[in-house]
């Protein structure tokens, strides 16, 4: 006897919606979301779509009224609750367009709860398009099966960041001048944490001293090679997730 096909199918498209979702709701989509589902994914009446709202988890929607530029989904089932996000922040100096987009995308895929752009003396980029970074995070969440979006904080100067740093949150400092091996150090310090990654030119001496003076700061090494800022961000985040048991 043939096996019953999984429902919804593994290939069901996923979409973030800003409005709260509830059972029985009729959700109308237009613009880019409708174009993606109707023109790219070729959604037809009766086809399933997975929806998440960053509040209540993931839901199943069934296409009902499909037009060329819009469609309506009937929300039928609650598939799962919103995920529990590891309490980890990525604090990073903005780098040039393209690479910072990549950093936000990978931060989302790796499970980061909050991305904090920090402005340093050697930061090349001091203005960020919050909407663009959020869009990259949303796209990554849709692709990697996340039900919670990472918060994208407003840029903050390093001095202000350190002055207001939460007492109970460890700040792992990826120091180019060296530190303790990252993985074992992270394992030895469980609980809320963050990693701070400098700009392409690195922190200057005064900034490095200010970070090290913070009681919650712990210097770590990411290996024998000098990493690009975006590579260091992905590497440090991956190590923390492994130490915390998320991987």
QUISULVEN-V426874 format. One record per residue. N is the residue number from 1. RES is the residue in one letter. NEAR is the number of other ideal C-beta (glycine too) atoms within 10 Angstrom. Layout:
N;RES;NEAR / N;RES;NEAR
This chain:
1;X;3 / 2;X;4 / 3;X;5 / 4;X;6 / 5;X;8 / 6;X;9 / 7;X;9 / 8;X;18 / 9;X;9 / 10;X;6 / 11;X;8 / 12;X;17 / 13;X;16 / 14;X;16 / 15;X;19 / 16;X;18 / 17;X;18 / 18;X;8 / 19;X;11 / 20;X;10 / 21;X;19 / 22;X;12 / 23;X;12 / 24;X;7 / 25;X;15 / 26;X;11 / 27;X;21 / 28;X;12 / 29;X;23 / 30;X;13 / 31;X;9 / 32;X;9 / 33;X;16 / 34;X;20 / 35;X;15 / 36;X;15 / 37;X;22 / 38;X;20 / 39;X;11 / 40;X;9 / 41;X;15 / 42;X;9 / 43;X;21 / 44;X;10 / 45;X;11 / 46;X;9 / 47;X;19 / 48;X;18 / 49;X;24 / 50;X;18 / 51;X;23 / 52;X;26 / 53;X;19 / 54;X;18 / 55;X;12 / 56;X;17 / 57;X;17 / 58;X;20 / 59;X;24 / 60;X;19 / 61;X;27 / 62;X;16 / 63;X;19 / 64;X;14 / 65;X;12 / 66;X;18 / 67;X;10 / 68;X;9 / 69;X;11 / 70;X;16 / 71;X;24 / 72;X;18 / 73;X;27 / 74;X;15 / 75;X;19 / 76;X;15 / 77;X;13 / 78;X;14 / 79;X;15 / 80;X;13 / 81;X;10 / 82;X;15 / 83;X;14 / 84;X;9 / 85;X;17 / 86;X;17 / 87;X;13 / 88;X;26 / 89;X;23 / 90;X;26 / 91;X;23 / 92;X;26 / 93;X;28 / 94;X;23 / 95;X;23 / 96;X;12 / 97;X;11 / 98;X;9 / 99;X;16 / 100;X;24 / 101;X;20 / 102;X;15 / 103;X;27 / 104;X;26 / 105;X;19 / 106;X;20 / 107;X;26 / 108;X;25 / 109;X;18 / 110;X;22 / 111;X;21 / 112;X;26 / 113;X;17 / 114;X;16 / 115;X;22 / 116;X;18 / 117;X;25 / 118;X;23 / 119;X;20 / 120;X;21 / 121;X;13 / 122;X;14 / 123;X;19 / 124;X;12 / 125;X;17 / 126;X;12 / 127;X;7 / 128;X;17 / 129;X;11 / 130;X;12 / 131;X;9 / 132;X;14 / 133;X;21 / 134;X;16 / 135;X;15 / 136;X;20 / 137;X;24 / 138;X;19 / 139;X;15 / 140;X;20 / 141;X;21 / 142;X;17 / 143;X;12 / 144;X;14 / 145;X;13 / 146;X;23 / 147;X;23 / 148;X;17 / 149;X;18 / 150;X;27 / 151;X;15 / 152;X;20 / 153;X;15 / 154;X;8 / 155;X;17 / 156;X;16 / 157;X;14 / 158;X;21 / 159;X;13 / 160;X;11 / 161;X;23 / 162;X;19 / 163;X;11 / 164;X;8 / 165;X;16 / 166;X;11 / 167;X;6 / 168;X;8 / 169;X;14 / 170;X;20 / 171;X;21 / 172;X;27 / 173;X;24 / 174;X;23 / 175;X;21 / 176;X;15 / 177;X;11 / 178;X;10 / 179;X;17 / 180;X;15 / 181;X;13 / 182;X;24 / 183;X;15 / 184;X;11 / 185;X;18 / 186;X;24 / 187;X;15 / 188;X;10 / 189;X;13 / 190;X;11 / 191;X;9 / 192;X;14 / 193;X;21 / 194;X;25 / 195;X;27 / 196;X;26 / 197;X;27 / 198;X;26 / 199;X;21 / 200;X;16 / 201;X;13 / 202;X;17 / 203;X;24 / 204;X;14 / 205;X;9 / 206;X;10 / 207;X;20 / 208;X;17 / 209;X;10 / 210;X;17 / 211;X;20 / 212;X;14 / 213;X;9 / 214;X;15 / 215;X;8 / 216;X;18 / 217;X;19 / 218;X;21 / 219;X;18 / 220;X;22 / 221;X;15 / 222;X;23 / 223;X;10 / 224;X;6 / 225;X;6 / 226;X;10 / 227;X;16 / 228;X;12 / 229;X;21 / 230;X;20 / 231;X;17 / 232;X;20 / 233;X;30 / 234;X;20 / 235;X;17 / 236;X;26 / 237;X;24 / 238;X;17 / 239;X;23 / 240;X;28 / 241;X;17 / 242;X;14 / 243;X;19 / 244;X;17 / 245;X;9 / 246;X;14 / 247;X;11
